[in-house]
Amino acid sequence: MRTKLPLLVLVLFLTAIPCDAEPQLSVSAPTTLTGLPVELAVSLQEVDSQRVSVRVGDRDLGEHDLNEDGALSFEDLDLGSGTHRVIVRTSDGSALEAEAALRILPGWISVVPPLLAIVLALITKDVLVALFLGIFGGCLILFEWNPVISLARTIDQYIVPALANTNQASILIFTLLLGGMVGLITKNGGTHGIVEYLKPYATTRRRGQLATYVLGIMVFFDDYANALIVGPTMRPITDKLRISREKLAYIVDSTAAPMVSLVPISTWVGFEIGLIGAAFTQLELPFDPYSMFVATIPYRFYSIFAVLLVGVLIVTRLDFGPMRRAEERAKAHGLLLAEDAAPIADYSSHDVEPGAEIPKRPINALLPILTVVGITILGLYVSGASGLPESASFREILANADSYKALLWASMSGMLVAMGLALGQRLLTIRESTDAMMAGFKSMFMALVMLILAWSLSSICTSLHTADYLVGLTQGNLGPAWLPALTFVLAAATAFSTGSSWGAMGILEPLIIPICHSLSLTEGHAVGSEPYMLYMTTSIAGVLAGSIWGDHCSPISDTTILSSMASGSDHIAHVRTQLPYALSVGLLGILIGSIPTAFGMPVGLSLVLGIVIVIGGVIGLGRWSGQGSTTS
């Protein structure tokens, strides 16, 4: 042992002597599309100069300085699709060289994964399989058609990161906790108590739908909270009144995002103002982002007409298309779901049905629900006020709020209140409360998996530059008056393909504002002039409203999935019955709103014409389809 000790000391001494690290150079080239900039990521270590020379294929691109991230971007290279050799060399005499393979794909291939998922979902009626195959198809494209590697990357590079994203994990936990609360308030007799209490008032199918509609408008501060509060609250009532689950999901969906987007105080405001403000700062425009945001509200024709259409359908007691057949099925035969339906949230479990001896008290459901609403608003205020001066306005506080934290606090509080009511009144034992809570968790499982896969598919679209390709299709000669309508359609296509209205806004707003600015100046309109402000306002509104339109039409949208889940509806049935309504309102928004207002028609006149057409269209289509009242 003694002979080994000096040797050990010597080894430790030698390893402690600093050694000069050798210079290193590496380069990677992410896959891109034809016509898009080429991005390179270069890493230099132990090299004095941060300047390198670059060669792509047989083209020498000269010397370039690396930025802090080691990124290089090259536009207008006009490289064809295929694999190109990239060579990067140091410029300080160290003679370091690194290579990478740059894959350039044809632009059209970037829309294949989302379209594959959408088409398979509509054909097979199995959203989980369709989403997974869409992700796998995207990985096949990205990883050179190797099925083994693509399957591995589907899991470790796309599905797992969807769970690791903090904000998305917050939505999953919020949904899970709200499901636990629903299980508890069902088991403790609260939901049955609401049904019994409202029976004297919600005596008809129309009154039941109107109550759902009004509640959806009242919960205007967040679209996720809207769907997950209104759906479970009203579902027992609408079930009793033989209102189809498809109709409930439609009312919930069309009073969630559209209503939230129209209110100047909501969880969306901070995100949207941030996008607008960043673009204004970049262009050095002297406009207030919040004032511009408010100015766009009358021009968000899709959101306005979508909320209006729901009310008109309920009041006139008319439906058309697949929704009419769903409502006739529910009214005539009591089938809330089609016989082959597969609801993505199962609320029919006997594990949460209250026993006959449990009193049906509405307060046991209303108090947890009101707790969720109240804590959400309080949480938005508390998280938003953090770091702001005491003089900050409520609008500024809400714009700075962390809606994900607020929703988590609210759902946990609501579940604890529901459990406390059950235990405090001795309606349930601790074991029965835990079982009811777990049954509520279980009812949300399929929806959670669907959300994770939808987010993963959105990441695939980001890797394939799907949105960049769609934007590129619109480039060319374009007058500023046509930009709002084109923006509306482009935003809808992006949201439809990616399943994210926020994603579409985040991608397009920084692009559309500079384009509108440039086109207006080219036409001779000075910054701040009446035509300039009209084009800017209508174009920004086109992004915000078009994103919601595409989101509503997409079976891979997270809010559409949440609406199906909260209403206990078959997801594809919800998409099919909502689609004719959403398409009709979207086309109306273009023809009556986006195009004529950009050419000078007063926005008030467009709104009045739209209201008249919505009312007349519902009455006309309802009668043309040979339908009498579907609501008694």
C-alpha positions as CSV (number, residue, x, y, z in Angstrom):
1,M,0.0,0.0,0.0
2,R,2.9,2.3,0.9
3,T,4.6,1.8,-2.5
4,K,1.4,2.7,-4.4
5,L,0.9,6.0,-2.6
6,P,3.8,8.0,-4.2
7,L,2.7,6.8,-7.6
8,L,-0.9,7.9,-6.9
9,V,0.4,11.4,-5.9
10,L,2.5,11.6,-9.0
11,V,-0.5,10.8,-11.2
12,L,-2.7,13.4,-9.5
13,F,0.1,16.0,-9.9
14,L,0.5,15.3,-13.6
15,T,-3.2,15.4,-14.4
16,A,-3.4,18.8,-12.6
17,I,-0.8,20.3,-15.0
18,P,-2.8,22.5,-17.6
19,C,-2.5,21.4,-21.2
20,D,-3.0,23.6,-24.2
21,A,-6.2,22.6,-25.9
22,E,-6.0,22.0,-29.6
23,P,-7.9,24.3,-32.0
24,Q,-11.2,22.7,-33.2
25,L,-13.6,23.5,-36.0
26,S,-17.0,21.9,-36.7
27,V,-20.0,22.8,-38.9
28,S,-23.5,21.5,-39.3
29,A,-26.1,22.4,-42.0
30,P,-29.8,21.9,-41.1
31,T,-32.1,20.7,-43.8
32,T,-33.8,23.5,-45.8
33,L,-36.0,24.0,-48.8
34,T,-35.3,25.3,-52.3
35,G,-35.6,29.1,-52.3
36,L,-35.0,29.5,-48.6
37,P,-31.9,30.9,-46.9
38,V,-29.1,28.4,-46.1
39,E,-28.2,28.3,-42.4
40,L,-24.9,27.0,-41.1
41,A,-23.9,26.5,-37.5
42,V,-20.1,26.8,-37.0
43,S,-18.2,26.0,-33.8
44,L,-14.6,27.4,-33.4
45,Q,-12.6,26.5,-30.3
46,E,-9.2,27.8,-29.2
47,V,-9.0,29.8,-32.4
48,D,-8.1,33.5,-32.2
49,S,-10.1,34.7,-35.3
50,Q,-13.8,34.1,-35.7
51,R,-13.6,34.5,-39.5
52,V,-14.0,31.6,-41.8
53,S,-14.2,31.0,-45.6
54,V,-17.2,29.0,-46.9
55,R,-17.7,26.8,-50.0
56,V,-21.0,25.2,-51.0
57,G,-20.6,22.7,-53.8
58,D,-18.6,24.4,-56.5
59,R,-19.4,27.9,-55.3
60,D,-17.0,29.9,-53.2
61,L,-18.9,32.2,-50.9
62,G,-15.9,34.0,-49.6
63,E,-14.9,34.9,-46.0
64,H,-17.5,35.7,-43.2
65,D,-17.4,36.7,-39.5
66,L,-19.3,34.5,-37.2
67,N,-21.8,36.0,-34.8
68,E,-22.0,35.1,-31.1
69,D,-24.0,32.0,-31.8
70,G,-21.6,30.8,-34.6
71,A,-24.4,31.1,-37.2
72,L,-24.1,32.0,-40.8
73,S,-27.0,32.7,-43.2
74,F,-26.9,32.9,-47.0
75,E,-29.8,34.1,-49.1
76,D,-30.4,33.8,-52.8
77,L,-27.9,30.9,-53.4
78,D,-30.4,29.4,-55.8
79,L,-29.3,25.8,-55.1
80,G,-31.3,23.0,-56.5
81,S,-32.8,20.2,-54.4
82,G,-30.4,17.4,-53.4
83,T,-27.3,17.0,-51.1
84,H,-24.6,19.6,-51.3
85,R,-21.1,19.5,-49.8
86,V,-20.3,22.4,-47.4
87,I,-16.6,23.1,-46.6
88,V,-15.6,25.6,-44.0
89,R,-12.0,26.7,-43.4
90,T,-10.4,29.0,-40.8
91,S,-8.9,32.3,-42.0
92,D,-6.2,32.7,-39.3
93,G,-3.6,30.4,-40.7
94,S,-4.5,27.5,-38.5
95,A,-5.5,25.5,-41.6
96,L,-8.5,23.9,-39.9
97,E,-11.2,22.5,-42.2
98,A,-14.6,20.9,-41.6
99,E,-17.3,19.4,-43.8
100,A,-21.1,19.0,-43.7
101,A,-23.8,17.7,-46.0
102,L,-26.4,20.2,-46.8
103,R,-29.8,18.7,-47.8
104,I,-32.1,20.9,-49.8
105,L,-35.6,19.6,-50.3
106,P,-38.3,20.7,-52.8
107,G,-40.7,23.1,-51.1
108,W,-43.8,21.1,-51.7
109,I,-42.6,18.2,-49.6
110,S,-42.8,20.4,-46.5
111,V,-46.6,20.3,-46.5
112,V,-46.8,16.5,-46.9
113,P,-46.7,15.5,-43.1
114,P,-49.5,17.8,-42.0
115,L,-51.6,17.0,-45.0
116,L,-51.0,13.3,-44.5
117,A,-52.1,13.6,-40.9
118,I,-55.2,15.6,-41.8
119,V,-56.3,13.3,-44.7
120,L,-55.7,10.1,-42.7
121,A,-57.7,11.6,-39.7
122,L,-60.7,12.4,-41.9
123,I,-60.6,9.0,-43.8
124,T,-59.8,6.6,-40.9
125,K,-61.5,8.6,-38.1
126,D,-58.5,7.6,-36.0
127,V,-56.7,10.8,-35.0
128,L,-54.0,9.2,-32.9
129,V,-52.8,6.9,-35.8
130,A,-53.1,9.8,-38.3
131,L,-51.0,12.2,-36.1
132,F,-48.3,9.5,-35.4
133,L,-48.0,8.7,-39.1
134,G,-47.8,12.4,-40.0
135,I,-44.9,12.7,-37.5
136,F,-43.2,9.5,-38.8
137,G,-43.7,10.7,-42.4
138,G,-41.9,14.0,-41.5
139,C,-39.0,12.1,-39.9
140,L,-38.7,9.9,-43.0
141,I,-38.3,13.1,-45.1
142,L,-35.8,14.6,-42.6
143,F,-33.7,11.5,-42.1
144,E,-33.2,10.4,-45.6
145,W,-36.0,7.8,-45.8
146,N,-34.4,5.5,-43.2
147,P,-37.4,3.9,-41.4
148,V,-35.4,2.7,-38.4
149,I,-33.7,6.0,-37.7
150,S,-36.9,7.9,-38.4
151,L,-38.9,5.8,-35.9
152,A,-36.2,6.5,-33.3
153,R,-36.2,10.2,-34.1
154,T,-40.0,10.3,-33.9
155,I,-39.8,9.4,-30.3
156,D,-36.6,11.1,-29.0
157,Q,-36.5,14.3,-31.1
158,Y,-40.2,15.1,-31.4
159,I,-42.5,13.4,-29.0
160,V,-40.3,13.6,-25.9
161,P,-39.5,17.3,-26.4
162,A,-43.2,18.0,-26.7
163,L,-43.5,16.7,-23.1
164,A,-40.3,18.6,-22.0
165,N,-41.6,22.0,-23.2
166,T,-42.6,23.8,-19.9
167,N,-45.6,25.6,-21.3
168,Q,-47.0,22.5,-23.0
169,A,-46.4,20.4,-19.9
170,S,-48.4,23.1,-18.0
171,I,-51.3,22.6,-20.3
172,L,-51.2,18.9,-19.9
173,I,-51.1,19.1,-16.1
174,F,-53.9,21.8,-16.1
175,T,-56.0,19.5,-18.2
176,L,-55.3,16.5,-16.0
177,L,-56.1,18.4,-12.8
178,L,-59.3,19.8,-14.3
179,G,-60.3,16.2,-15.2
180,G,-59.7,15.2,-11.6
181,M,-61.9,18.1,-10.5
182,V,-64.7,17.0,-12.9
183,G,-64.5,13.5,-11.6
184,L,-64.8,14.7,-8.0
185,I,-67.8,17.1,-8.6
186,T,-69.5,14.4,-10.5
187,K,-69.0,11.8,-7.8
188,N,-70.0,14.2,-5.0
189,G,-73.3,15.0,-6.7
190,G,-72.4,18.6,-7.8
191,T,-72.9,18.3,-11.5
192,H,-76.2,16.4,-11.0
193,G,-77.2,19.3,-8.6
194,I,-76.6,21.9,-11.4
195,V,-78.7,19.8,-13.7
196,E,-81.5,19.6,-11.2
197,Y,-81.2,23.4,-10.4
198,L,-81.3,24.5,-14.0
199,K,-84.1,22.1,-15.1
200,P,-86.8,24.7,-14.4
201,Y,-84.9,27.3,-16.6
202,A,-83.2,25.2,-19.3
203,T,-86.4,23.5,-20.2
204,T,-85.8,23.5,-24.0
205,R,-83.0,22.7,-26.2
206,R,-82.7,26.3,-27.3
207,R,-82.5,27.5,-23.7
208,G,-79.8,25.0,-23.0
209,Q,-77.8,26.1,-26.0
210,L,-78.3,29.7,-25.1
211,A,-77.0,29.1,-21.6
212,T,-73.9,27.4,-23.0
213,Y,-73.4,30.3,-25.5
214,V,-73.7,33.0,-22.8
215,L,-71.3,31.1,-20.4
216,G,-68.8,30.8,-23.3
217,I,-68.9,34.6,-23.9
218,M,-68.5,35.3,-20.2
219,V,-65.3,33.2,-19.8
220,F,-63.5,35.4,-22.3
221,F,-60.1,35.7,-20.7
222,D,-58.4,32.5,-22.0
223,D,-59.4,30.0,-24.7
224,Y,-58.1,26.9,-22.9
225,A,-59.9,27.9,-19.7
226,N,-63.0,28.7,-21.7
227,A,-63.2,25.2,-23.3
228,L,-62.3,23.3,-20.2
229,I,-64.7,25.1,-18.0
230,V,-67.8,25.6,-20.3
231,G,-67.8,22.1,-21.7
232,P,-67.8,20.0,-18.5
233,T,-70.1,22.5,-16.8
234,M,-72.8,22.4,-19.5
235,R,-72.5,18.8,-20.7
236,P,-74.8,17.2,-18.1
237,I,-77.5,19.8,-19.0
238,T,-77.2,19.5,-22.7
239,D,-77.2,15.7,-22.4
240,K,-80.5,15.9,-20.6
241,L,-81.9,18.1,-23.3
242,R,-80.8,15.8,-26.1
243,I,-78.4,18.3,-27.6
244,S,-75.8,16.4,-29.6
245,R,-72.2,16.4,-28.4
246,E,-71.2,17.8,-31.8
247,K,-73.3,20.9,-31.2
248,L,-72.0,21.3,-27.7
249,A,-68.4,21.1,-29.0
250,Y,-69.1,23.6,-31.7
251,I,-70.6,26.1,-29.3
252,V,-67.6,25.7,-27.0
253,D,-65.1,25.9,-29.8
254,S,-66.6,29.0,-31.4
255,T,-66.9,31.0,-28.2
256,A,-63.4,30.2,-27.0
257,A,-60.6,31.5,-29.3
258,P,-62.9,33.8,-31.3
259,M,-64.2,35.5,-28.2
260,V,-60.8,35.7,-26.5
261,S,-59.3,37.3,-29.6
262,L,-61.9,40.1,-29.7
263,V,-61.4,41.2,-26.1
264,P,-58.7,43.8,-25.4
265,I,-58.0,42.2,-22.0
266,S,-57.1,38.5,-22.2
267,T,-54.2,36.1,-22.1
268,W,-53.7,36.6,-25.9
269,V,-53.0,40.3,-25.6
270,G,-49.4,40.2,-24.4
271,F,-48.4,37.7,-27.1
272,E,-50.1,39.7,-29.9
273,I,-48.9,43.1,-28.8
274,G,-45.4,41.7,-28.4
275,L,-45.4,40.5,-32.1
276,I,-46.7,43.8,-33.3
277,G,-44.4,45.9,-31.1
278,A,-41.3,43.9,-32.2
279,A,-42.1,44.6,-35.9
280,F,-42.7,48.3,-35.2
281,T,-39.4,48.6,-33.3
282,Q,-37.5,46.9,-36.1
283,L,-39.0,49.3,-38.7
284,E,-38.7,52.3,-36.3
285,L,-42.5,53.0,-36.7
286,P,-43.9,55.6,-34.3
287,F,-47.0,53.6,-33.4
288,D,-48.3,52.2,-30.1
289,P,-48.7,48.4,-30.4
290,Y,-51.7,48.2,-28.0
291,S,-53.5,51.0,-29.9
292,M,-52.9,49.2,-33.1
293,F,-54.1,45.9,-31.6
294,V,-57.4,47.6,-30.5
295,A,-57.8,49.2,-33.9
296,T,-57.7,45.8,-35.6
297,I,-60.7,44.4,-33.5
298,P,-63.4,45.6,-35.9
299,Y,-61.5,44.1,-38.8
300,R,-61.3,40.6,-37.4
301,F,-64.3,39.5,-39.4
302,Y,-64.0,35.8,-38.9
303,S,-64.0,36.0,-35.1
304,I,-67.0,38.4,-35.1
305,F,-69.1,36.5,-37.6
306,A,-68.1,33.1,-36.0
307,V,-69.5,34.2,-32.6
308,L,-72.5,35.8,-34.3
309,L,-73.3,32.6,-36.3
310,V,-73.5,30.5,-33.1
311,G,-76.1,32.8,-31.6
312,V,-78.1,33.0,-34.9
313,L,-78.2,29.2,-35.2
314,I,-79.5,28.8,-31.6
315,V,-82.1,31.6,-31.8
316,T,-83.5,30.5,-35.2
317,R,-83.4,26.8,-34.1
318,L,-81.9,25.9,-37.5
319,D,-78.8,24.0,-38.6
320,F,-77.5,22.8,-41.9
321,G,-75.0,20.3,-43.2
322,P,-73.7,17.5,-41.0
323,M,-74.7,19.4,-37.9
324,R,-78.3,19.2,-38.9
325,R,-78.1,15.4,-39.1
326,A,-76.3,15.2,-35.7
327,E,-79.0,17.3,-34.1
328,E,-81.9,15.3,-35.6
329,R,-80.2,12.1,-34.4
330,A,-80.0,13.4,-30.9
331,K,-83.5,14.9,-30.8
332,A,-85.3,12.0,-32.4
333,H,-83.4,9.0,-30.9
334,G,-81.6,10.4,-27.9
335,L,-78.3,9.5,-29.4
336,L,-75.9,12.2,-28.2
337,L,-73.1,10.5,-30.2
338,A,-73.2,8.5,-33.4
339,E,-73.3,4.7,-32.9
340,D,-69.7,4.3,-34.2
341,A,-68.4,7.4,-32.3
342,A,-65.2,7.3,-30.2
343,P,-65.2,10.3,-27.8
344,I,-61.7,11.4,-26.8
345,A,-62.8,11.9,-23.2
346,D,-64.9,9.2,-21.4
347,Y,-67.3,10.8,-18.9
348,S,-69.6,7.8,-18.7
349,S,-67.5,5.8,-16.2
350,H,-69.5,4.3,-13.3
351,D,-66.6,5.2,-11.1
352,V,-67.7,8.8,-10.9
353,E,-71.5,8.3,-10.8
354,P,-72.8,9.5,-7.4
355,G,-74.6,7.0,-5.2
356,A,-78.4,7.3,-4.6
357,E,-77.8,8.4,-1.0
358,I,-75.6,11.4,-2.0
359,P,-77.5,14.7,-2.0
360,K,-77.4,16.6,-5.3
361,R,-76.2,20.0,-4.3
362,P,-75.2,22.4,-7.1
363,I,-72.8,24.3,-4.8
364,N,-70.5,21.3,-4.8
365,A,-69.9,21.9,-8.5
366,L,-70.3,25.6,-8.7
367,L,-67.8,26.5,-6.0
368,P,-64.9,24.5,-7.6
369,I,-65.7,25.9,-11.0
370,L,-65.9,29.5,-9.6
371,T,-62.6,28.8,-7.8
372,V,-61.0,27.9,-11.1
373,V,-62.3,31.1,-12.8
374,G,-61.4,33.3,-9.8
375,I,-57.9,31.9,-9.2
376,T,-57.2,32.2,-13.0
377,I,-58.0,35.9,-12.9
378,L,-56.2,36.4,-9.7
379,G,-53.2,34.4,-11.0
380,L,-53.1,36.4,-14.1
381,Y,-53.0,39.6,-12.0
382,V,-50.4,38.3,-9.6
383,S,-48.0,36.9,-12.2
384,G,-48.5,40.0,-14.4
385,A,-47.9,42.5,-11.6
386,S,-44.6,40.9,-10.7
387,G,-41.8,43.2,-11.8
388,L,-44.1,46.1,-12.9
389,P,-44.4,49.4,-11.1
390,E,-47.4,50.0,-8.9
391,S,-48.8,52.5,-11.4
392,A,-49.1,49.9,-14.1
393,S,-52.6,49.6,-15.6
394,F,-54.6,46.4,-15.6
395,R,-54.0,46.1,-19.3
396,E,-50.2,46.2,-18.8
397,I,-50.5,43.7,-16.0
398,L,-52.5,41.2,-18.0
399,A,-50.2,41.7,-21.0
400,N,-47.2,40.7,-18.7
401,A,-49.1,37.8,-17.1
402,D,-48.0,34.1,-17.2
403,S,-51.2,32.4,-18.2
404,Y,-49.7,28.9,-17.8
405,K,-48.9,29.4,-14.1
406,A,-52.3,31.0,-13.5
407,L,-54.1,28.0,-15.1
408,L,-52.0,25.5,-13.0
409,W,-52.8,27.4,-9.8
410,A,-56.5,27.5,-10.7
411,S,-56.9,23.9,-11.6
412,M,-55.1,22.6,-8.5
413,S,-57.2,24.9,-6.4
414,G,-60.5,23.8,-8.0
415,M,-59.6,20.2,-7.5
416,L,-58.7,20.7,-3.8
417,V,-61.9,22.7,-3.2
418,A,-63.9,19.9,-4.8
419,M,-62.2,17.3,-2.6
420,G,-62.6,19.5,0.5
421,L,-66.3,19.8,-0.1
422,A,-66.7,16.0,-0.5
423,L,-64.8,15.2,2.6
424,G,-66.1,18.1,4.7
425,Q,-69.7,17.1,4.1
426,R,-68.9,13.5,4.5
427,L,-70.2,12.7,1.1
428,L,-67.2,10.6,0.2
429,T,-64.4,8.9,2.0
430,I,-60.7,9.7,1.3
431,R,-60.5,6.5,-0.7
432,E,-63.7,7.3,-2.7
433,S,-62.4,10.8,-3.4
434,T,-59.1,9.5,-4.6
435,D,-60.8,7.0,-6.9
436,A,-63.1,9.7,-8.3
437,M,-60.1,11.9,-8.9
438,M,-58.2,9.1,-10.6
439,A,-61.2,8.3,-12.8
440,G,-61.2,12.0,-13.9
441,F,-57.5,11.7,-14.7
442,K,-58.2,8.6,-16.7
443,S,-60.9,10.2,-18.7
444,M,-58.4,12.8,-20.1
445,F,-55.7,10.3,-21.1
446,M,-56.6,10.0,-24.8
447,A,-56.9,13.8,-25.2
448,L,-53.5,14.3,-23.6
449,V,-51.8,11.8,-26.0
450,M,-53.5,13.6,-28.9
451,L,-52.2,17.0,-27.7
452,I,-48.7,15.7,-27.4
453,L,-48.8,14.2,-30.9
454,A,-50.3,17.5,-32.3
455,W,-47.5,19.5,-30.8
456,S,-44.9,17.0,-32.1
457,L,-46.4,17.4,-35.6
458,S,-46.1,21.2,-35.2
459,S,-42.4,20.7,-34.4
460,I,-42.0,18.6,-37.6
461,C,-43.5,21.5,-39.6
462,T,-41.0,23.8,-38.0
463,S,-38.1,21.5,-39.0
464,L,-39.4,21.3,-42.5
465,H,-40.0,25.1,-42.8
466,T,-43.7,24.4,-43.8
467,A,-44.7,28.0,-42.9
468,D,-41.8,29.5,-44.7
469,Y,-42.8,27.6,-47.9
470,L,-46.4,28.8,-47.6
471,V,-45.2,32.4,-47.2
472,G,-42.9,32.0,-50.2
473,L,-45.8,31.0,-52.4
474,T,-47.3,34.5,-52.0
475,Q,-44.2,36.5,-53.0
476,G,-44.4,38.5,-56.2
477,N,-46.1,41.6,-57.5
478,L,-48.9,42.5,-55.1
479,G,-50.8,45.7,-54.4
480,P,-51.2,46.7,-50.7
481,A,-55.0,46.6,-51.0
482,W,-54.9,42.9,-51.7
483,L,-52.5,42.1,-48.9
484,P,-55.2,41.8,-46.1
485,A,-57.2,39.1,-47.9
486,L,-54.1,37.2,-49.0
487,T,-52.7,37.5,-45.4
488,F,-56.0,36.1,-44.1
489,V,-55.8,33.1,-46.4
490,L,-52.1,32.5,-45.8
491,A,-52.6,32.7,-42.0
492,A,-55.4,30.2,-42.2
493,A,-53.4,27.8,-44.4
494,T,-50.5,28.0,-41.9
495,A,-52.6,27.4,-38.9
496,F,-54.5,24.6,-40.6
497,S,-51.3,22.9,-41.5
498,T,-49.5,23.3,-38.2
499,G,-52.5,23.1,-35.9
500,S,-51.5,26.3,-34.0
501,S,-53.1,29.7,-34.3
502,W,-50.3,31.2,-32.1
503,G,-47.7,29.5,-34.2
504,A,-49.2,31.1,-37.4
505,M,-49.3,34.5,-35.7
506,G,-45.7,34.2,-34.5
507,I,-44.5,33.2,-37.9
508,L,-46.5,35.7,-40.1
509,E,-46.8,38.9,-38.0
510,P,-43.0,39.7,-38.2
511,L,-43.2,39.1,-42.0
512,I,-46.5,40.8,-42.9
513,I,-45.9,44.1,-41.2
514,P,-42.6,44.8,-43.1
515,I,-44.2,43.7,-46.3
516,C,-47.2,46.0,-45.8
517,H,-44.9,48.8,-44.9
518,S,-42.8,48.4,-48.0
519,L,-45.8,48.0,-50.4
520,S,-47.5,51.1,-48.9
521,L,-44.3,53.2,-49.4
522,T,-43.9,51.8,-53.0
523,E,-47.5,53.0,-53.7
524,G,-46.6,56.5,-52.5
525,H,-48.4,56.4,-49.1
526,A,-46.5,58.1,-46.4
527,V,-46.1,56.5,-43.0
528,G,-49.1,57.4,-40.9
529,S,-51.2,58.5,-43.8
530,E,-54.8,57.3,-44.0
531,P,-54.2,54.6,-46.7
532,Y,-51.0,53.5,-45.0
533,M,-52.8,53.0,-41.6
534,L,-55.8,51.3,-43.3
535,Y,-53.5,48.7,-45.0
536,M,-51.5,48.2,-41.8
537,T,-54.6,47.7,-39.7
538,T,-56.4,45.3,-42.0
539,S,-53.2,43.3,-42.7
540,I,-52.5,42.8,-39.0
541,A,-56.1,41.9,-38.5
542,G,-55.9,39.4,-41.4
543,V,-53.1,37.5,-39.6
544,L,-54.9,37.4,-36.2
545,A,-58.3,36.4,-37.6
546,G,-57.0,34.0,-40.3
547,S,-55.0,32.1,-37.8
548,I,-58.2,31.4,-35.8
549,W,-60.0,30.4,-39.0
550,G,-57.4,27.8,-40.0
551,D,-57.2,26.6,-36.4
552,H,-60.9,26.0,-36.3
553,C,-60.8,24.0,-39.5
554,S,-57.9,21.8,-38.5
555,P,-58.3,18.4,-36.9
556,I,-54.8,18.6,-35.5
557,S,-55.4,21.9,-33.7
558,D,-54.9,21.8,-29.9
559,T,-57.9,24.0,-29.2
560,T,-60.1,22.0,-31.4
561,I,-59.0,18.8,-29.6
562,L,-59.6,20.5,-26.3
563,S,-63.1,21.4,-27.3
564,S,-63.9,17.9,-28.4
565,M,-62.4,16.5,-25.1
566,A,-64.3,19.0,-22.9
567,S,-67.6,18.2,-24.6
568,G,-67.1,14.5,-24.7
569,S,-67.4,14.5,-28.5
570,D,-66.0,12.3,-31.1
571,H,-63.2,14.5,-32.4
572,I,-63.6,13.8,-36.2
573,A,-67.3,14.3,-35.8
574,H,-66.7,17.7,-34.2
575,V,-64.4,18.7,-37.1
576,R,-66.8,17.5,-39.8
577,T,-69.9,19.2,-38.3
578,Q,-68.0,22.5,-37.5
579,L,-66.2,22.7,-40.9
580,P,-69.1,23.9,-43.0
581,Y,-69.9,26.7,-40.5
582,A,-66.2,27.7,-40.3
583,L,-65.7,27.7,-44.0
584,S,-68.8,29.7,-44.6
585,V,-67.8,32.4,-42.1
586,G,-64.3,32.5,-43.4
587,L,-65.4,33.1,-47.0
588,L,-67.8,35.7,-45.8
589,G,-65.1,37.4,-43.9
590,I,-63.0,37.6,-47.1
591,L,-65.7,38.7,-49.5
592,I,-67.5,41.1,-47.2
593,G,-64.7,42.2,-44.9
594,S,-61.1,41.8,-45.9
595,I,-61.3,42.8,-49.6
596,P,-63.8,45.6,-49.6
597,T,-62.6,47.4,-46.5
598,A,-59.0,47.4,-47.8
599,F,-60.4,49.1,-50.9
600,G,-62.1,51.8,-48.8
601,M,-65.5,50.4,-47.7
602,P,-66.4,51.6,-44.2
603,V,-65.8,48.8,-41.7
604,G,-69.2,49.5,-40.1
605,L,-71.0,48.8,-43.4
606,S,-69.1,45.5,-43.8
607,L,-70.1,44.4,-40.4
608,V,-73.8,45.3,-41.0
609,L,-73.8,43.5,-44.3
610,G,-72.1,40.5,-42.7
611,I,-74.7,40.4,-39.9
612,V,-77.6,40.5,-42.5
613,I,-76.0,37.8,-44.6
614,V,-75.3,35.5,-41.6
615,I,-79.0,35.8,-40.5
616,G,-80.4,35.4,-44.0
617,G,-78.0,32.6,-44.9
618,V,-78.9,30.5,-41.8
619,I,-82.7,31.0,-42.6
620,G,-82.2,30.3,-46.3
621,L,-80.0,27.2,-45.9
622,G,-82.1,25.8,-43.1
623,R,-85.2,26.0,-45.2
624,W,-83.5,24.9,-48.4
625,S,-82.3,21.7,-46.6
626,G,-85.9,20.9,-45.8
627,Q,-85.3,21.2,-42.1
628,G,-87.8,22.2,-39.5
629,S,-86.8,23.2,-36.0
630,T,-84.0,21.1,-34.6
631,T,-84.4,22.8,-31.3
632,S,-87.6,22.8,-29.3
